[in-house]
Amino acid sequence: MVTLAIGFLNVIKDFGFGAALIQKKEVADDEYSTVFWINIAIGVVLTAIVFFISPYIGRFFKEPRVELMTKILSFTFIINSVGIVWNNKLIKSVSFNQLFYGSFVSTIISGIVAITIAYRGYGIWALVVQTYVQLVLNTCINYFHVKWLPTFTVKKHHVKSLVKFGLPLLADQSINFWVRNVDNLLVGRILGEAPLAYYSKAYSLMLLPVRQLTGTLTKVLFPSFSMIQDDKARIASIYLKISRIIAFVAFPIMIAVSLMAEPLILIIYGPQWRPAIPIFKILSILGMFQAIAALSGDIYLSLGETKLMFYVGLFSKIAMICGIVAGIYMGGIMGMVYGYCVASALGFFPEMYFLARLINLKLKDAILNIMPYLLISCICCLVIYFAFNNIHFNLVIGFIVKIISFGLLYVVLNIAVKSKVYADILLMIKSKNQ
């Protein structure tokens, strides 16, 4: 509940200035310094806001513990503001090895600390301590990689150029946040704590493979596309190749886990989470659209088209809100899930259309580029469903047998039809052997 309440402020924590620094080809040292001090000021203001509105957040969720926890977590905004520029400098220089090791070390250490504290009986406060340990460690590690300190300067002309790029991005991210969380707000407020837990667990499990597939790629693509922003033909070629690779991996995974939602939930979480199964089944299909759509933001940002990104996103976000609100009032938690998925699918195509236009592609070409992997995944789903429908296995063994069978069939069909990704892989193998 606290994370949900203050999550929006995490979206606006740097007003899009960090992305503006990454998008620019050349950034002066005093420009970095300007953004550093602006971020510190924003962090102080956000901490004050969260601290003083914490009683109202507690009343909204009707949970007294929320107020104290919100006050304590409010200071994360100040700590986070210190390290934003260091993180952006690493991204801009495409230093992802350093980012990975920093994130890995801070995650492992903070996780160990949290488990130790939880084991000693401190309950949810273990997560609060984990948040601080991870944030402080990651900030310190990034500094040691960058070894850059700001000068005491703030230049107005830098602020103007940053605002021009950052404000439309901030508007889009703000709307996107509320759309992404209006479901949690409504479920928590209208249906209560238990349905919110089932929905959140199903949604986070669905997002896990999506984030693993697209999270690193999107971090790499934004600075990389920014370097070649004047060569749209090259951007289009790279986009088509990466989108079909993501489709090749994401589509079968999301369809397979949707098909095997019941054993997956029961194996990972246990029988007490059975109500999350139908939710997860439907959300997994949504995950396919999200995996492909995650790439579009990098194109808009790298080309400096944050205004267009905002206007295009506005339509799809309004459609999603309508779908979520109508769904929850008409059919409860499952009504909301169906409404969310249908609205997301409808909003996917306008976003793809304008993205394709930006890089001189046709919408038809962008869709046909990923369609074979959807069709093959659906065929595999039908074959596995009917092949094992009347065969009864042990829960774990059945899941393993079905998932391996699905994967093997998927690979065989891709080889049989000589899909483009199959050709890409062969080309990569040949180039490495030469």
C-alpha positions in Angstrom: 0.0 0.0 0.0 2.8 2.4 0.8 4.7 1.6 -2.4 1.5 2.2 -4.3 0.9 5.5 -2.6 4.3 7.0 -3.1 5.1 5.2 -6.4 3.9 8.2 -8.5 6.4 10.5 -6.9 9.2 8.0 -7.9 8.0 8.6 -11.5 8.5 12.4 -11.3 11.6 12.3 -9.2 13.8 13.9 -11.9 11.2 15.5 -14.2 12.5 13.5 -17.2 15.9 15.4 -17.0 17.9 12.1 -16.7 16.4 10.8 -20.0 17.1 14.2 -21.6 20.8 13.9 -20.7 21.0 10.4 -22.2 19.2 11.5 -25.4 21.6 14.4 -26.1 24.7 13.5 -28.2 27.0 15.9 -26.2 26.5 16.9 -22.6 28.7 19.6 -20.9 29.9 19.1 -17.3 28.0 22.1 -16.0 24.9 20.6 -17.5 25.4 17.5 -15.4 25.9 19.7 -12.4 22.8 21.7 -13.1 20.7 18.5 -13.2 22.4 17.1 -10.0 21.4 20.1 -7.9 17.9 20.3 -9.4 17.5 16.6 -8.5 18.6 17.3 -4.9 16.0 20.1 -4.6 13.3 17.8 -6.1 14.2 15.1 -3.6 13.9 17.4 -0.6 10.5 18.7 -1.8 9.2 15.2 -2.4 10.4 13.9 1.0 8.6 16.8 2.7 5.4 16.2 0.7 5.3 12.5 1.5 6.1 13.0 5.1 3.3 15.5 5.7 0.6 13.7 3.7 1.3 10.3 5.3 -1.7 10.6 7.7 -4.0 11.0 4.8 -2.5 8.0 3.0 -3.1 5.9 6.1 -6.8 7.0 6.2 -7.3 6.3 2.5 -6.2 2.7 2.9 -7.9 2.4 6.4 -4.6 0.9 7.7 -2.9 2.8 10.7 0.5 1.2 10.1 0.7 2.8 6.7 1.2 6.3 8.2 4.4 5.5 10.1 5.9 3.4 7.3 5.2 6.2 4.8 7.0 8.8 7.0 10.1 6.5 7.3 10.2 5.7 3.6 9.8 9.4 2.6 13.5 10.0 3.1 14.3 7.6 0.2 13.6 10.4 -2.2 16.6 12.5 -0.9 18.9 9.5 -1.0 17.8 8.5 -4.5 18.2 12.1 -5.8 21.9 12.0 -5.0 22.6 9.1 -7.3 20.4 9.8 -10.3 23.1 11.6 -12.4 25.7 8.9 -11.6 23.3 6.3 -12.8 22.5 8.3 -16.0 26.2 8.8 -16.7 26.7 5.0 -16.7 23.7 4.5 -18.9 24.8 7.2 -21.4 28.3 5.6 -21.7 26.6 2.2 -22.1 28.5 0.9 -19.0 26.1 -1.9 -18.3 28.6 -4.2 -16.8 29.1 -1.7 -13.9 25.3 -1.1 -13.6 24.8 -4.9 -13.4 27.4 -5.5 -10.8 26.2 -2.6 -8.7 22.6 -3.8 -8.8 23.6 -7.4 -8.2 25.7 -6.7 -5.1 23.2 -4.3 -3.6 20.3 -6.7 -4.3 22.1 -9.7 -2.7 23.3 -7.8 0.4 20.0 -6.1 1.0 18.2 -9.4 0.5 20.4 -11.1 3.1 19.8 -8.3 5.6 16.0 -8.3 5.0 15.8 -12.1 5.4 17.8 -11.9 8.6 15.6 -9.2 10.0 12.4 -11.0 9.0 13.7 -14.2 10.6 14.1 -12.4 13.8 10.4 -11.5 13.8 10.3 -7.9 12.6 7.9 -8.7 9.8 7.3 -6.1 7.2 9.9 -3.7 8.6 12.4 -6.1 7.0 11.3 -4.7 3.6 11.8 -1.1 4.8 15.3 -1.8 5.9 16.0 -3.7 2.6 14.8 -0.7 0.6 17.3 1.6 2.4 20.2 -0.8 2.3 19.8 -1.5 -1.4 19.4 2.2 -2.3 22.4 3.4 -0.3 24.7 0.6 -1.6 23.7 1.0 -5.2 24.2 4.8 -5.0 27.7 4.4 -3.4 28.8 1.7 -6.0 27.6 3.9 -8.9 29.7 6.8 -7.5 32.8 4.7 -7.3 32.4 3.6 -10.9 31.7 7.2 -12.2 34.0 9.1 -9.7 32.3 12.4 -10.7 31.3 15.2 -8.4 29.2 18.3 -9.4 30.4 21.9 -9.3 28.2 24.4 -7.5 26.5 25.7 -10.6 23.0 25.9 -12.1 22.7 27.3 -15.6 19.3 28.6 -16.7 19.8 27.9 -20.4 20.5 24.2 -19.7 17.2 24.1 -17.7 15.2 25.4 -20.6 16.5 22.7 -23.0 15.9 20.0 -20.4 12.4 21.2 -19.7 11.5 21.1 -23.4 12.4 17.4 -23.6 11.5 16.4 -20.1 8.0 17.8 -19.5 6.2 15.8 -22.2 8.1 12.7 -21.0 7.0 13.5 -17.4 3.4 13.9 -18.5 3.5 10.6 -20.4 5.1 8.7 -17.4 2.7 10.3 -15.0 -0.4 9.2 -17.0 1.2 5.8 -17.5 1.8 5.4 -13.8 -1.8 6.1 -12.9 -3.1 3.8 -15.6 -0.7 1.0 -14.4 -1.9 1.5 -10.8 -5.5 2.5 -11.1 -6.3 -1.2 -11.0 -4.5 -1.7 -7.7 -6.1 1.4 -6.2 -9.6 0.3 -7.2 -9.1 -3.3 -6.1 -7.6 -2.3 -2.8 -10.2 0.4 -2.2 -13.4 -1.4 -3.4 -12.7 -5.2 -3.1 -10.2 -5.2 -0.2 -6.9 -6.5 0.8 -7.2 -10.2 -0.1 -8.3 -9.6 -3.8 -5.5 -7.0 -4.1 -3.0 -9.6 -2.9 -4.1 -12.2 -5.4 -4.1 -9.7 -8.2 -0.7 -8.2 -7.3 0.8 -11.7 -7.0 -0.5 -12.7 -10.4 0.5 -9.5 -12.1 4.1 -9.5 -10.6 4.6 -13.1 -11.7 3.4 -12.2 -15.2 5.8 -9.3 -15.3 8.8 -11.3 -14.2 9.6 -12.9 -17.7 8.6 -9.6 -19.4 11.0 -7.5 -17.4 13.8 -10.1 -17.7 13.4 -10.0 -21.5 12.9 -6.3 -22.0 14.4 -4.6 -19.0 18.1 -4.8 -20.0 17.3 -4.3 -23.7 15.4 -1.1 -23.2 18.3 0.3 -21.1 20.8 -0.5 -23.8 18.6 0.5 -26.8 17.8 4.1 -25.6 21.4 5.3 -25.4 22.4 3.2 -28.5 19.5 4.6 -30.6 20.4 8.1 -29.4 23.9 7.7 -30.9 22.4 6.9 -34.4 19.3 9.1 -34.2 19.9 10.6 -37.6 20.0 7.1 -39.3 16.3 6.0 -39.3 16.9 3.2 -41.7 19.4 1.6 -39.3 17.1 2.2 -36.3 14.2 0.5 -38.2 16.4 -2.5 -39.1 17.6 -3.0 -35.5 14.1 -2.5 -34.2 12.7 -5.2 -36.5 15.4 -7.7 -35.5 15.1 -7.1 -31.8 11.2 -7.1 -31.8 11.1 -10.5 -33.5 13.7 -11.9 -31.1 11.6 -10.7 -28.2 8.5 -12.1 -29.9 10.3 -15.4 -30.5 11.1 -15.7 -26.8 8.1 -13.9 -25.1 5.2 -15.3 -27.1 5.8 -19.0 -26.3 6.7 -18.3 -22.7 3.6 -16.2 -22.0 1.2 -18.6 -23.8 2.8 -21.6 -22.1 2.5 -20.2 -18.6 -1.1 -19.2 -19.4 -1.8 -22.8 -20.4 -0.1 -24.2 -17.3 -1.1 -21.4 -14.9 -2.6 -23.8 -12.3 0.5 -26.0 -11.7 2.8 -23.0 -11.9 0.9 -21.0 -9.2 0.5 -24.1 -6.9 4.2 -25.1 -7.2 5.6 -21.6 -6.7 3.1 -20.1 -4.1 1.1 -23.0 -2.8 -2.6 -23.9 -2.7 -3.5 -20.8 -0.6 -2.9 -18.7 -3.7 -5.3 -20.7 -5.9 -7.6 -17.6 -6.5 -4.7 -16.0 -8.4 -4.8 -18.7 -11.1 -7.6 -17.4 -13.3 -6.2 -13.9 -13.0 -2.7 -15.0 -14.0 -4.1 -17.0 -17.0 -5.6 -13.9 -18.6 -2.8 -11.5 -17.6 -0.2 -13.7 -19.2 -1.7 -13.0 -22.6 -1.4 -9.2 -21.8 2.3 -9.8 -21.1 2.9 -10.6 -24.8 1.7 -7.1 -25.9 3.7 -5.5 -23.0 6.9 -7.2 -24.1 6.7 -5.8 -27.6 5.3 -2.4 -26.6 8.3 -1.9 -24.1 10.5 -1.2 -27.1 8.5 1.8 -28.5 9.5 4.2 -25.7 13.2 3.9 -26.7 12.4 4.9 -30.3 10.4 8.0 -29.2 13.0 9.0 -26.6 16.0 8.5 -28.8 14.5 10.6 -31.6 13.4 13.3 -29.1 9.7 12.8 -29.9 8.5 13.0 -26.4 5.5 15.2 -27.4 4.3 12.6 -29.9 4.8 9.9 -27.3 2.6 11.7 -24.9 -0.2 12.3 -27.4 -0.2 8.8 -28.7 0.0 7.3 -25.2 -2.9 9.5 -24.1 -5.4 7.7 -26.3 -4.3 4.2 -25.2 -4.2 5.2 -21.5 -7.7 6.6 -21.6 -8.9 3.4 -23.2 -7.2 1.4 -20.5 -8.7 3.4 -17.6 -12.2 3.0 -19.2 -11.6 -0.8 -19.5 -10.4 -1.1 -15.9 -13.1 1.0 -14.3 -16.0 -0.5 -16.4 -14.6 -4.0 -15.7 -14.3 -3.8 -12.0 -17.8 -2.3 -11.5 -19.4 -4.8 -13.9 -17.5 -8.0 -13.0 -15.4 -7.5 -10.0 -11.7 -8.7 -10.1 -12.1 -10.8 -13.2 -14.2 -8.2 -15.0 -11.3 -5.7 -14.4 -8.7 -8.2 -15.7 -10.7 -8.8 -18.9 -11.3 -5.0 -19.3 -7.6 -4.2 -18.8 -6.5 -6.8 -21.4 -9.0 -5.8 -24.1 -8.2 -2.1 -23.7 -4.5 -2.8 -23.8 -4.8 -4.8 -27.0 -6.8 -2.0 -28.6 -4.2 0.6 -27.6 -1.3 -1.5 -28.9 -2.0 -0.9 -32.6 -2.1 3.0 -32.6 1.2 3.0 -30.7 2.7 0.6 -33.2 1.3 2.7 -36.1 3.0 6.0 -35.0 6.1 4.2 -34.0 6.4 2.7 -37.5 5.8 6.1 -39.1 8.7 7.6 -37.1 11.2 5.2 -38.5 9.7 5.0 -42.0 8.1 1.6 -41.6 4.6 0.4 -42.5 2.4 -0.9 -39.7 1.8 -4.1 -41.8 5.6 -4.8 -41.8 5.9 -4.3 -38.1 3.0 -6.6 -37.3 4.0 -9.3 -39.9 7.5 -9.2 -38.4 6.2 -10.7 -35.1 3.1 -12.6 -36.2 4.7 -16.0 -37.1 5.8 -16.5 -33.5 2.3 -15.8 -32.2 0.8 -18.3 -34.6 3.5 -21.0 -33.9 3.0 -20.5 -30.1 -0.8 -20.9 -30.5 -0.3 -24.1 -32.5 2.0 -25.5 -29.7 -0.6 -24.5 -27.1 -3.4 -26.4 -28.8 -1.2 -29.5 -29.5 0.0 -29.7 -25.8 -3.5 -29.1 -24.5 -5.1 -31.9 -26.4 -2.2 -34.3 -26.2 -2.1 -34.2 -22.4 -5.7 -33.3 -21.6 -6.7 -36.8 -20.4 -3.3 -37.8 -19.0 -2.9 -37.4 -15.2 0.6 -36.6 -13.8 2.0 -35.7 -10.5 1.8 -31.8 -10.2 5.5 -31.1 -10.6 6.2 -33.9 -13.1 3.2 -32.9 -15.3 4.4 -29.3 -15.4 7.9 -30.3 -16.4 6.8 -32.8 -19.1 4.4 -30.2 -20.6 6.8 -27.3 -20.6 9.6 -29.4 -22.1 7.2 -30.7 -24.8 6.0 -27.2 -25.5 9.5 -25.9 -25.9 10.7 -28.7 -28.1 7.7 -28.5 -30.4 8.1 -24.7 -30.6 11.8 -25.1 -31.7 11.0 -27.8 -34.2 8.2 -25.8 -35.8 10.5 -22.7 -36.1 13.2 -24.8 -37.8 10.6 -26.4 -40.1 9.2 -23.1 -41.4 12.7 -21.5 -41.4 11.6 -18.4 -39.3 13.6 -15.2 -39.6 14.9 -15.6 -36.0 16.1 -19.1 -36.9 18.0 -17.5 -39.8 19.3 -14.8 -37.5 20.7 -17.4 -35.1 22.4 -19.4 -38.0 23.9 -16.1 -39.3 25.3 -15.3 -35.8 26.8 -18.8 -35.5 28.4 -18.6 -38.9 29.9 -15.1 -38.1 31.4 -16.4 -34.8 33.0 -19.4 -36.5 34.6 -17.3 -39.2 
